[in-house]
Amino acid sequence: MAAETVELAGRPLALESGTLAKQAHGAVCVRLGDTIVLATAVSAQPREGIDFFPLTVEFEAKMYAAGKIPGTRYVRREGRPAESSILAGRRIDRCLRPFFPKGYRNEVQIIVTPLSADPENPTDIPGIIAASAALSISPIPFNGPIAAVRMAKVADQFIVNPTFQQLDESELDLIVAGDKNGIIMLEATADQVPEEALLGAVEAARPALADIIAAQERLVAQVGKEKTAFSAPEIAAEIVEAVRPFGYELEAALVNPDKQAREAAVDEKLAEISAKLAEQFPESAAQVKEALERLLDGEFRRLVLEKGLRPDGRSPEQIRPITCEVSLLPRAHGSALFTRGQTQILSTVTLGGVGEEQLIDDLGIEESKRYMHHYNFPPYSVGEVRPLRGPSRRDVGHGSLAERALLAVLPEEEEFPYTIRVVSDVLESNGSSSMASVCGSSVALMDAGVPIRTAVAGISIGLVRGEDNYRLLTDIQGIEDRNGDMDFKIAGTQEGVTAIQMDIKCKGLSQEILQAAFSQARAARQQILEKMNACLAAPRADLAPHAPRIYTLEIDPEKIGAVIGTGGRVIRKMQSDYDVKIDVEDDGRIFVAATDAASAQAVLKEIEALTKEIEVGEVYTGKVVRTAPFGAFIELAPGKDGLLHISQIAQGRIERVEDVLNVGDTVEVKVSEIDPQGKVRLIRNDLPPMGPPASGSRPPRDREEGRGPRGRSSDNRRR
């Protein structure tokens, strides 16, 4: 067994290898507090004919790690990964993928399994470190190690790898990953944090990253295996020279503002050149194809770096044309159509009661969330045909990013007691669809009347890096994402940043490039916010006609049982009778969601009656629920009856209760007495005052009155 330890903010982070999963090509456990994460790395030979790198990263959260039994009462085992696991796996993938040799085609699988999850330390950061260390000690070609830390800011102090409690107090949740050359990945949720503070957090993370990398290098020195030799297949020099003269033809095909026309022109030109070279190199079609792809990439880079132009003719800082519309869907609670160039997003808002929040069943400490953003990327948005199989990992990741971007501006539950769901459907895509979803969601929430504090916009900044220069690109499109070196998504308000996600394909970034990217993104964000505010500058004063109105009532928590009833009978009946949705909180808050105000008010009145203490002198309009020879039992509220004695039913003496009152009749009564046992005596309130009971009548002695003739109770029920 080999082990290394590094001190991070006064707490040990330990790496260990050689005890677990010894048949994996690389296996490392990382421990922080009582959180322990195992990562394994295994490689296989490449599949025949494969032309991409098949890397898979799985984050397998086992609920035993947190002492929980998963699933439902019918299936008590883990199923499809939770959203948090999908996001953690994507995060690890984005960190590691750039560090495999170009042209590597062997299948690589990384499985990260939290074995123990304490209530203080998240599992995702140890997972990134463990995955890097497992690859580093394995024979798999990997140009690492890399490291990651989480940064928080509490009371103007940066905290490395904060606990869950510290994160709750922080205005910033920032994950920073890097290698020896610089920063390779950023991901953040922030409360309108200025760019300068984010850069400060990144700078504060660098020493910790260096220490973690050094610890991995020491572990490699102890147990690292010799790396499998690999060199990317070389393209014959004569093929490289043969394709070089076609560079300007490819550049001409590249320059076109219309995505589909450009792609068609490039494909046509590539096919034409391939046909010309087929006779010259009949046995080297694959090498010709690879040489042409490299030439195309080189022409794209030359166009950007040397001419300062982009494939659609824009300058590096220029944003594509923007249009924004609202209230497109008559039955939706809020909707917006946001279009930027050839990327178009339809965002739709649905409002529900607090009881419709999403329950979370994972290793974290959160149990539910009331704001959800779902992102859908259908194949028609890029003119493709493929089966629909539910949300992909990419869909989950983009949806989470847009969701985090709006968290900072959402109203608190006390101000707006609704569950909020936003769905962003990508109707057309040419890059930056996740950031367009942020913009569409912001405007749609305002259209729905959700009192968000301010608008949020998102923009993607790209990078093309040369040997000794670079160019940042604002609002990147598909080809710039595919052929460029960075996709830096930044969302925020006029005041500051609310969410970021950055991936790169090159060596780590310097602080200079990060600062320039933040500055360029801020300028672009201000332009986009102006367009959005011109469409809708503030949340609507009223909710949409079809949106539920939620009414709030607070009761004594001891009275909750009366509202719910045995087995939920009372609350179900009220919901059915009035066509409303009722949610009851443990602290006594009751939320009634209804599209009809009269129904809501009627329910609130009934709940007040249910929970109100019966007092002498109170007047009720009650219903006769049972009659007896000595009187009628009147329901004052569900589960609360009072006795109206036969002598108080009418003016003058009556022989039978049924001569005046029958079950189902309503009568106005007043509480005249509540005895020490809690039994309620009533008098008629809709008749003139009556005298004492008539001669021969007796006041009631107990709930069932006295015995009748022949030993039977006076209401004819057998004892």
C-alpha positions in Angstrom: 0.0 0.0 0.0 1.2 3.5 -0.8 -0.2 6.7 0.7 0.4 10.5 0.4 -1.2 13.3 2.4 -1.5 17.0 1.6 -2.7 19.7 4.0 -5.5 21.9 2.6 -6.7 24.8 4.8 -5.5 22.9 7.9 -7.3 19.7 7.0 -5.6 16.6 5.6 -6.5 15.2 2.2 -5.1 11.6 1.9 -4.4 9.6 -1.3 -4.0 5.8 -1.0 -3.4 3.0 -3.5 -2.7 -0.7 -3.4 -5.5 -2.0 -1.1 -8.7 -1.8 -3.1 -9.6 -2.8 -6.7 -6.2 -4.3 -7.5 -7.1 -5.7 -10.8 -8.0 -2.3 -12.2 -5.2 -0.7 -14.3 -5.2 2.1 -11.7 -7.1 2.6 -8.5 -6.8 5.3 -5.8 -8.9 6.2 -2.7 -9.1 9.9 -1.7 -10.2 10.8 1.8 -11.3 14.2 3.1 -12.7 14.1 6.6 -15.0 11.0 6.7 -15.7 11.3 2.9 -13.9 8.5 1.0 -14.0 8.2 -2.8 -12.6 5.3 -4.9 -11.7 5.9 -8.5 -10.6 3.2 -11.0 -9.2 3.4 -14.5 -9.2 0.6 -17.0 -8.3 0.6 -20.7 -9.1 -1.7 -23.6 -7.9 -2.1 -27.1 -9.6 0.2 -29.7 -12.6 -1.0 -31.6 -12.0 -1.6 -35.3 -12.8 1.4 -37.4 -13.3 3.8 -34.5 -12.4 7.5 -35.3 -12.9 9.1 -31.9 -11.6 8.7 -28.3 -14.2 6.5 -26.4 -13.7 7.9 -22.9 -16.5 7.1 -20.4 -16.7 8.5 -16.9 -19.3 7.1 -14.4 -19.9 8.6 -11.0 -21.6 5.8 -9.0 -23.2 7.2 -5.9 -24.0 4.3 -3.5 -26.5 5.4 -0.9 -24.9 3.2 1.8 -22.1 5.8 1.7 -24.4 8.2 3.6 -26.2 5.6 5.6 -29.3 5.7 3.4 -31.5 3.0 1.9 -32.3 4.1 -1.7 -35.3 3.9 -4.0 -39.0 3.3 -3.2 -40.6 0.7 -1.1 -40.9 -1.5 -4.2 -37.3 -1.1 -5.6 -34.7 -0.7 -2.9 -31.5 -0.3 -4.9 -29.8 2.4 -7.0 -31.2 2.8 -10.5 -30.5 5.5 -13.0 -27.8 7.9 -11.7 -29.2 11.0 -9.9 -28.7 14.4 -11.5 -25.9 15.2 -9.0 -24.0 12.0 -10.1 -24.5 12.9 -13.8 -23.1 16.4 -13.2 -20.2 15.1 -11.2 -19.3 12.6 -13.9 -19.5 15.3 -16.6 -17.2 17.5 -14.5 -14.6 14.8 -14.2 -14.8 14.1 -17.9 -14.3 17.8 -18.8 -11.2 17.9 -16.6 -9.5 14.8 -17.9 -10.4 14.5 -21.6 -7.8 17.2 -22.8 -4.9 15.3 -21.2 -5.0 12.1 -23.3 -2.7 12.0 -26.4 -4.3 13.3 -29.6 -5.3 10.4 -31.8 -5.6 8.0 -28.9 -8.4 5.5 -29.7 -8.2 2.9 -26.9 -11.4 2.6 -24.9 -10.9 4.1 -21.4 -13.4 3.7 -18.6 -13.2 5.6 -15.3 -15.6 4.7 -12.5 -15.7 6.9 -9.4 -17.5 5.5 -6.3 -18.1 7.4 -3.1 -17.6 4.7 -0.3 -18.3 7.1 2.6 -20.0 10.5 2.5 -20.0 12.6 5.7 -22.4 15.5 6.3 -19.5 18.1 5.9 -17.5 17.3 2.8 -18.9 16.9 -0.8 -17.8 13.9 -2.8 -17.2 15.6 -6.2 -13.8 17.2 -5.5 -12.2 14.1 -4.0 -13.7 12.3 -7.1 -11.8 14.5 -9.6 -8.5 14.1 -7.6 -9.0 10.3 -7.3 -9.7 9.9 -11.0 -6.6 11.9 -11.9 -4.4 9.9 -9.5 -5.8 6.5 -10.8 -4.9 7.5 -14.4 -1.5 8.8 -13.3 -0.4 5.6 -11.6 -1.8 3.4 -14.4 -0.1 2.4 -17.7 -2.7 4.4 -19.6 -1.2 7.3 -21.5 -2.2 10.4 -19.6 -0.5 13.8 -19.5 -1.5 14.6 -16.0 -1.8 14.8 -13.1 -4.5 17.5 -12.6 -6.1 18.8 -9.4 -9.3 20.4 -8.3 -10.5 22.4 -5.3 -13.7 24.1 -4.3 -13.6 27.7 -3.2 -16.1 29.7 -1.1 -16.1 33.2 0.1 -17.4 34.0 3.7 -16.9 37.3 5.4 -14.5 38.4 2.6 -12.3 35.4 3.2 -11.6 32.7 0.6 -12.0 29.1 1.9 -10.5 26.1 0.2 -12.7 23.0 0.1 -15.4 24.4 2.4 -17.9 22.3 4.3 -21.5 22.2 3.4 -22.3 24.6 6.2 -19.7 27.1 5.0 -21.1 26.8 1.5 -24.5 27.8 2.9 -23.0 31.0 4.2 -21.0 31.7 1.1 -21.9 34.0 -1.8 -19.8 31.8 -4.1 -19.5 28.1 -4.9 -16.5 27.8 -7.3 -14.8 24.7 -8.5 -11.3 25.3 -9.9 -9.3 22.6 -11.7 -5.8 23.0 -13.1 -2.6 21.4 -14.2 1.0 22.7 -13.9 0.4 25.1 -16.8 -2.7 26.8 -15.5 -6.5 26.6 -15.1 -8.3 23.9 -17.1 -11.8 24.0 -15.8 -14.1 26.4 -13.9 -17.6 25.9 -12.6 -19.5 28.2 -10.3 -22.7 29.3 -8.7 -22.6 32.8 -7.4 -24.7 35.6 -5.9 -24.0 38.3 -8.4 -20.3 38.2 -7.6 -18.0 40.8 -9.4 -15.5 39.4 -11.8 -12.6 40.7 -9.7 -13.7 38.5 -6.8 -13.9 35.4 -9.0 -10.4 36.1 -10.3 -9.3 36.5 -6.7 -10.8 33.1 -5.8 -9.0 31.5 -8.8 -5.7 33.0 -7.8 -6.2 31.8 -4.2 -6.8 28.3 -5.4 -3.5 27.9 -7.3 -1.3 27.0 -4.3 -3.7 24.3 -3.2 -3.8 22.9 -6.8 0.0 22.8 -6.9 0.1 20.9 -3.6 -2.4 18.3 -4.7 -0.5 17.8 -8.0 2.8 17.3 -6.0 1.1 14.7 -3.8 0.0 12.7 -6.9 3.5 12.9 -8.3 4.9 11.4 -5.1 2.3 8.7 -5.3 3.3 7.9 -8.9 6.9 7.7 -7.8 5.9 5.0 -5.3 3.5 2.8 -7.3 3.2 4.3 -10.8 3.4 1.8 -13.7 5.3 2.4 -16.8 3.1 4.2 -19.4 2.1 2.3 -22.5 4.0 3.8 -25.5 1.8 5.6 -27.9 2.3 7.9 -30.8 -0.4 9.2 -33.0 -0.4 7.8 -36.5 1.7 10.0 -38.8 0.3 11.3 -42.1 2.6 10.7 -45.0 4.6 13.9 -45.9 3.6 13.6 -49.5 -0.1 13.6 -48.6 0.4 16.7 -46.4 2.1 18.5 -49.2 -0.6 17.4 -51.7 -3.5 18.9 -49.7 -1.7 22.1 -48.7 -2.5 24.0 -52.0 -6.3 23.6 -51.3 -6.2 25.7 -48.2 -7.5 28.9 -49.8 -10.4 26.9 -51.4 -11.4 25.6 -47.9 -11.1 29.1 -46.5 -13.5 30.4 -49.1 -16.0 27.7 -48.2 -15.6 28.4 -44.5 -16.7 32.0 -44.7 -20.5 32.1 -44.8 -22.9 33.5 -42.2 -25.5 30.7 -42.8 -24.6 27.5 -40.9 -26.2 25.0 -43.2 -24.9 26.7 -46.4 -21.4 26.8 -44.9 -21.5 23.2 -43.9 -22.8 22.1 -47.3 -20.1 24.2 -49.0 -17.3 22.7 -46.9 -18.6 19.1 -47.3 -18.8 19.7 -51.1 -15.3 21.1 -51.2 -13.8 18.3 -49.1 -15.5 15.7 -51.3 -14.2 17.4 -54.4 -10.6 17.5 -53.1 -10.8 13.9 -51.9 -11.9 12.8 -55.4 -8.9 14.7 -57.0 -6.5 13.0 -54.6 -8.1 9.5 -54.8 -6.1 8.5 -57.9 -2.9 9.8 -56.5 -3.3 8.0 -53.2 -5.7 5.1 -53.8 -4.6 3.2 -50.6 -4.6 6.2 -48.3 -8.2 7.5 -48.1 -8.1 7.6 -44.3 -4.9 9.7 -44.3 -6.2 12.0 -46.9 -9.3 12.6 -44.8 -7.3 13.3 -41.7 -5.0 15.6 -43.6 -7.9 17.6 -45.0 -9.5 17.9 -41.5 -6.2 19.3 -40.1 -6.0 21.7 -43.1 -9.5 22.9 -42.4 -8.7 23.4 -38.8 -5.6 25.3 -39.7 -7.5 27.6 -42.1 -10.0 28.3 -39.5 -7.3 29.3 -37.0 -5.4 31.4 -39.6 -8.7 33.2 -40.5 -9.2 34.1 -36.8 -5.6 34.8 -35.7 -4.2 36.6 -38.8 -7.3 38.3 -40.2 -9.4 38.8 -37.1 -12.4 37.4 -38.9 -14.8 34.6 -38.1 -16.6 32.1 -40.4 -19.8 34.2 -40.3 -17.9 37.5 -41.0 -18.2 38.9 -37.5 -15.5 40.6 -35.6 -14.1 38.9 -32.4 -16.3 40.9 -30.0 -19.4 41.0 -32.1 -22.7 39.4 -31.0 -25.1 37.8 -33.4 -28.5 39.6 -34.0 -30.9 39.2 -31.0 -34.7 39.1 -31.0 -36.9 38.4 -28.0 -40.7 37.8 -27.7 -43.0 37.0 -24.8 -46.4 35.5 -24.1 -46.4 33.3 -27.1 -48.4 30.4 -25.5 -51.9 31.3 -24.3 -52.2 28.5 -21.7 -48.7 28.6 -20.3 -48.0 30.6 -17.1 -45.2 32.4 -18.9 -43.2 32.0 -22.1 -40.4 33.6 -24.1 -38.8 33.0 -27.4 -35.1 34.1 -27.4 -33.2 34.1 -30.7 -29.5 34.9 -31.2 -28.3 34.3 -34.7 -29.3 30.7 -35.7 -29.8 29.6 -32.1 -33.4 29.8 -30.9 -34.8 28.8 -27.5 -38.4 28.6 -26.3 -38.6 28.9 -22.5 -41.8 28.1 -20.8 -42.7 28.6 -17.1 -45.1 26.5 -15.0 -46.1 27.4 -11.5 -47.3 25.0 -8.9 -47.9 24.6 -5.2 -45.1 24.2 -2.6 -45.9 20.5 -2.4 -44.8 20.0 -6.0 -41.2 20.7 -5.3 -38.7 18.0 -6.4 -37.5 15.6 -3.7 -33.7 14.8 -3.9 -32.5 11.3 -3.1 -28.7 11.4 -3.2 -25.6 11.7 -1.0 -26.0 15.5 -0.5 -27.7 17.2 2.4 -30.4 18.9 0.3 -33.8 17.2 0.5 -35.8 19.1 -2.1 -35.7 22.1 -4.5 -38.5 24.4 -5.6 -36.9 25.8 -8.8 -36.2 23.4 -11.7 -34.9 24.2 -15.2 -35.0 21.4 -17.8 -33.2 21.7 -21.1 -34.2 19.7 -24.2 -32.1 19.4 -27.4 -34.2 17.7 -30.0 -32.5 16.4 -33.2 -34.5 18.7 -35.5 -32.7 21.7 -34.0 -29.6 20.8 -36.0 -31.4 19.2 -38.9 -30.7 15.6 -37.8 -32.6 12.4 -37.4 -32.0 10.3 -34.2 -34.2 8.5 -31.7 -35.5 10.3 -28.6 -34.3 8.6 -25.5 -35.0 11.1 -22.8 -32.6 13.7 -21.5 -28.9 13.1 -22.3 -26.0 13.8 -20.0 -25.5 17.0 -22.0 -29.1 18.0 -21.6 -28.9 17.5 -17.8 -25.6 19.5 -17.7 -26.9 22.4 -19.7 -30.2 22.5 -17.7 -28.3 22.6 -14.4 -26.1 25.4 -15.6 -29.1 27.6 -16.7 -30.8 26.6 -13.4 -27.9 27.8 -11.3 -27.7 31.0 -13.3 -31.1 32.1 -12.0 -30.9 31.0 -8.4 -29.4 34.3 -7.2 -32.4 36.4 -8.4 -35.3 34.2 -7.4 -37.7 35.3 -4.7 -37.7 33.5 -1.3 -40.5 31.1 -0.6 -42.0 33.5 2.0 -42.3 36.1 -0.7 -43.4 33.8 -3.5 -44.7 30.4 -2.2 -44.6 28.6 -5.5 -42.7 25.7 -7.1 -41.3 26.9 -10.4 -40.4 24.8 -13.4 -38.9 26.3 -16.5 -38.4 24.2 -19.7 -36.1 25.4 -22.4 -36.6 23.7 -25.8 -33.9 24.3 -28.3 -35.8 24.9 -31.6 -32.7 25.8 -33.6 -29.0 25.5 -32.6 -25.7 27.0 -33.9 -23.8 27.2 -30.6 -24.3 28.8 -27.2 -27.8 27.2 -26.7 -27.2 26.9 -22.9 -26.6 30.6 -22.5 -29.6 31.4 -24.7 -31.6 29.3 -22.3 -30.5 31.5 -19.5 -31.7 34.6 -21.4 -35.0 32.9 -22.4 -35.6 31.6 -18.8 -35.1 35.1 -17.3 -37.6 36.8 -19.7 -40.1 33.9 -19.3 -40.0 34.2 -15.5 -40.8 37.9 -15.8 -43.6 37.1 -18.2 -45.0 34.7 -15.7 -45.0 37.4 -13.0 -42.3 35.7 -10.9 -40.8 38.6 -8.9 -37.1 37.9 -9.8 -34.9 40.7 -8.6 -33.3 41.5 -11.9 -32.7 40.0 -15.4 -30.0 37.5 -16.1 -28.2 37.0 -19.4 -25.6 34.5 -20.5 -22.8 34.6 -23.1 -20.1 32.1 -24.3 -16.5 33.3 -24.9 -14.3 31.2 -27.1 -10.5 31.1 -27.6 -8.2 30.4 -30.6 -4.7 30.0 -29.4 -1.6 30.3 -31.6 2.1 29.7 -30.8 2.6 33.2 -29.4 -0.8 34.9 -29.6 -4.5 34.3 -29.0 -7.9 35.7 -29.9 -11.0 35.7 -27.7 -14.3 35.3 -29.5 -17.6 36.6 -28.1 -20.8 34.5 -28.6 -19.3 31.5 -30.2 -21.1 29.4 -32.8 -20.9 25.7 -33.4 -17.8 25.6 -35.6 -15.9 27.9 -33.2 -16.7 25.6 -30.3 -15.7 22.5 -32.3 -12.5 23.9 -33.7 -11.6 26.4 -31.0 -9.7 25.9 -27.7 -12.2 27.0 -25.1 -15.9 27.3 -24.3 -16.3 29.8 -21.4 -19.9 30.2 -20.4 -20.6 33.2 -18.2 -24.1 34.2 -16.9 -24.9 37.2 -14.7 -26.7 40.4 -14.1 -25.6 44.0 -14.4 -24.1 43.7 -11.0 -22.1 40.5 -11.3 -21.8 36.8 -12.2 -24.3 34.2 -11.2 -22.9 31.1 -12.9 -19.9 30.0 -15.0 -18.7 26.9 -16.7 -15.4 26.7 -18.6 -13.8 23.9 -20.6 -10.6 24.0 -22.6 -8.9 21.8 -25.1 -5.4 23.3 -24.8 -2.8 23.8 -22.1 -4.0 25.5 -18.9 -5.0 29.2 -19.0 -3.1 32.1 -17.4 -4.7 34.7 -15.2 -4.3 37.2 -18.1 -6.5 35.2 -20.4 -9.1 34.6 -17.7 -9.2 38.3 -16.9 -9.6 39.3 -20.6 -12.4 36.7 -21.0 -14.3 37.9 -18.0 -14.0 41.5 -19.2 -15.2 40.7 -22.7 -18.1 38.6 -21.4 -19.2 41.5 -19.1 -19.4 43.9 -22.0 -21.4 41.4 -24.1 -23.7 40.7 -21.1 -24.6 44.4 -20.8 -25.6 44.5 -24.6 -27.8 41.4 -24.2 -29.5 42.7 -21.1 -30.4 45.9 -23.0 -32.2 43.8 -25.7 -34.0 41.7 -23.0 -35.1 44.8 -21.1 -36.4 46.3 -24.2 -38.7 43.3 -24.6 -39.8 43.1 -20.9 -38.0 45.2 -18.3 -39.7 44.0 -15.1 -41.8 41.1 -13.9 -45.5 41.5 -14.7 -47.7 42.7 -11.8 -50.1 39.9 -12.1 -49.8 36.1 -12.7 -51.2 34.6 -15.9 -54.9 33.9 -15.9 -54.4 30.1 -15.9 -51.7 30.2 -13.2 -52.7 29.1 -9.7 -53.1 31.7 -7.0 -51.6 30.6 -3.7 -53.1 31.7 -0.4 -51.4 31.3 2.9 -52.8 30.6 6.3 -50.9 29.9 9.6 -52.4 27.6 12.2 -51.3 26.1 15.5 -49.1 23.1 14.5 -51.1 21.1 17.1 -54.2 21.5 14.9 -52.6 20.0 11.7 -54.2 16.7 12.4 -57.7 18.3 12.3 -57.0 19.6 8.8 -55.6 16.4 7.4 -58.1 14.1 9.1 -57.8 10.3 9.7 -56.0 8.8 6.7 -56.1 12.2 5.0 -59.9 12.0 4.7 -60.6 15.7 5.6 -57.9 17.3 3.3 -58.8 15.1 0.4 -62.5 16.0 0.7 -61.7 19.7 0.7 -59.5 19.4 -2.3 -62.1 17.5 -4.2 -65.0 19.7 -3.1 -63.3 23.0 -4.0 -60.9 21.9 -6.8 -57.9 23.2 -5.0 -54.4 21.9 -4.0 -53.6 22.1 -0.3 -50.1 21.8 1.1 -49.5 21.6 4.9 -46.1 22.3 6.4 -44.9 21.0 9.8 -44.6 24.5 11.2 -48.4 25.1 10.7 -48.2 27.0 7.4 -51.0 26.0 5.0 -50.8 26.8 1.2 -53.9 26.7 -0.9 -53.4 26.8 -4.7 -56.5 27.6 -6.8 -57.3 29.2 -10.1 -60.6 30.4 -8.6 -60.4 33.0 -5.7 -63.8 32.1 -4.4 -62.9 28.5 -4.0 -59.7 29.4 -2.2 -61.4 31.7 0.2 -64.1 29.0 1.0 -61.4 26.5 1.8 -59.5 29.0 4.0 -62.7 29.7 5.8 -63.3 26.0 6.4 -59.8 25.4 7.6 -60.1 28.3 10.0 -63.3 26.7 11.3 -61.6 23.4 11.6 -58.7 24.8 13.7 -60.5 27.5 15.6 -61.3 26.7 19.3 -65.0 26.5 20.0 -65.9 29.3 22.5 -69.1 30.2 24.4 -71.0 32.8 22.6 -69.7 32.0 19.1 -72.4 31.7 16.4 -72.2 28.9 13.8 -74.2 27.8 10.8 -74.0 24.0 11.2 -75.5 20.9 9.7 -77.6 18.3 11.5 -75.5 15.1 11.4 -77.6 13.0 13.8 -80.8 13.1 15.7 -81.9 11.5 19.0 -85.1 11.6 21.1 -83.4 14.2 23.3 -82.1 16.6 20.6 -80.0 17.0 17.4 -76.2 16.9 17.0 -75.0 19.9 14.9 -71.7 19.8 13.1 -70.0 23.1 13.9 -66.8 22.1 12.0 -65.5 18.8 10.6 -65.1 16.5 13.6 -66.7 19.0 16.1 -70.3 18.5 17.1 -72.6 20.2 19.6 -75.9 19.2 21.1 -79.0 21.2 20.5 -81.5 20.0 23.1 -85.0 19.2 22.0 -86.2 22.0 24.3 -84.2 24.5 22.3 -85.1 23.5 18.8 -88.4 25.4 18.4 -90.6 27.9 20.3 -92.8 25.8 22.4 -92.8 22.1 23.1 -92.3 19.5 20.3 -92.8 15.8 20.6 -90.2 14.7 18.1 -86.9 16.3 16.9 -87.7 15.2 13.3 -90.9 17.3 13.3 -88.5 20.3 13.0 -85.0 19.1 12.1 -83.7 16.2 10.0 -80.2 15.0 9.1 -78.7 17.3 6.5 -80.6 20.4 7.6 -78.6 23.6 8.3 -79.4 25.7 11.4 -77.8 28.8 13.0 -76.8 28.0 16.5 -74.9 29.7 19.4 -72.6 28.0 21.9 -74.2 28.3 25.3 -72.0 26.0 27.4 -68.9 23.9 27.2 -68.7 21.5 30.2 -65.4 20.4 31.8 -65.4 17.3 29.6 -65.5 19.5 26.5 -69.1 18.7 25.6 -70.8 21.6 23.7 -74.3 22.7 24.4 -76.1 24.8 21.8 -79.1 27.1 21.5 -80.9 28.3 18.4 -79.6 31.7 17.3 -82.3 32.3 14.6 -85.2 32.2 17.0 -86.3 34.6 19.7 -84.8 33.9 23.1 -86.3 30.9 24.8 -87.1 30.3 28.4 -85.9 27.4 30.5 -86.6 23.9 29.4 -90.2 22.9 29.4 -91.6 21.1 32.4 -90.8 17.4 32.4 -87.7 17.7 30.2 -84.4 17.0 31.6 -81.1 18.7 30.8 -78.6 16.2 29.1 -76.4 14.2 31.4 -73.8 12.8 29.0 -73.1 12.4 25.3 -75.8 9.8 24.7 -78.2 11.2 27.4 -79.8 8.8 29.8 -81.2 5.3 29.4 -84.5 4.9 27.6 -87.2 2.3 28.4 -86.3 -1.3 28.6 -82.6 -0.7 29.2 -81.8 0.7 25.7 -80.0 3.9 25.1 -82.2 6.8 24.1 -80.9 6.9 20.5 -81.9 3.3 20.0 -78.3 1.9 19.8 -77.4 -1.2 21.8 -74.8 -0.8 24.4 
